[in-house]
Amino acid sequence: MNLDAVIERIPYAQYLGISVLEEFPDGALFQLQPEERFIGNPMLRAFHGGIICGLMECALSLTVMRFSDLGDPPRLINQTTSYLGSATMESALNVRTELTKPGKRILGANARAFQDSEQQLVAKCSALFKAQT
């Protein structure tokens, strides 16, 4: 399934302006360009944590939809997010996703958020989704 077509099914992904940079056999690489409306800390000029978390959830939902036959966004069961550093507005925010459990009832996936180097993570998360609607 084409991820650009899937983005059109998730209004929040459209609102954020998520783009797909690359697709991998087990996931994808997404990007969010910095915008003033995403600032959480004006002193640091950093992305708001909620935007980072929402971006990762959307990216994971898109990844799950790509690897399943779900026509609608999957239902999130749980998401655990760890914030590891600030994401400045100086460069785009990237999220690399990976499907870790392609089950029949539950799908698991991980996401890693970074800016200039994938070795310096801003945040990471894991999530479980309900496979059946």
Secondary structure, DSSP 8 states (H G I E B T S, - for coil): --HHHHHTT-HHHHHHT-EEEEEETTEEEEEE---GGGEEETTTTEE-HHHHHHHHHHHHHHHHHHHS--SS--EEEEEEEEE-S--BTTS-EEEEEEEEEE-SSEEEEEEEEESS-TTSEEEEEEEEEES--
